[in-house]
């Protein structure tokens, strides 16, 4: 294979077998952080931090499912899922499910809140930064 001198070759992740366990650990740590935040704080700190952590958790789950995903694509996917769930709250289904199930309330929420969209973006940016930093440390 011949490459021009300016051609960029994507890095092959030599640590791919360790990506899924790391993503699973990150997901568990994110859930623990969210529960700890709820236990230690109240009001807007718990709510805003929880919104950001929701997207960080989704990013970890994206990496768990697709370990070869780039940090930017993982963050964008997590953000898109977060925003989709938030916009679904404009309809009646999430509220109805939330009334019947605590898990549905935690995962889907119940009412649309436009400022949450920004907090999800903060979580995606933080997750992207962490994923990028960890990935760059592991590459040979």
C-alpha positions, 0 to 999 in steps of 0.5 A, a space after each residue: 500500500 502506497 500513501 502520499 506523505 501527507 496522508 493521515 493513517 488512523 491509529 489502530 487501537 492496540 488496546 481494543 480488548 481493554 476498551 469494553 471493560 474500561 467502558 463498563 467501569 466508566 458506566 458503573 462509576 458514572 452511575 455511582 457518581 450520579 447516585 452520590 451526587 443525588 445523596 450529597 446534594 439537592 436542588 439545582 446542583 443535583 439536577 444539573 449534574 445529573 443531566 450532564 452525567 446522564 450524557 456521560 453514561 450514554 457515552 460510556 454505553 456507546 463505547 461499550 457497544 462500539 469500542 472502535 468509535 472515536 471520542 467525537 462520534 461517541 460524544 455526538 451519539 450520546 448527545 443525540 440520544 440525550 436530546 432525542 429523549 428530551 424532545 420525546 418528553 414533549 409528548 405524553 408517553 414518557 410522563 405516562 411511563 414515568 408515572 408507572 415506573 421509577 426506572 422509566 422516570 430515571 431513564 426517560 424523564 417526564 417533562 421537557 425542559 429546554 435548559 437540559 439540552 445545554 447541560 447534556 452538551 456539557 456532559 458530552 463535552 466532558 465525556 469527549 475530553 475524558 475519552 480523548 485523554 484516556 485514549 491518547 494515553 493508551 496509544 503506543 
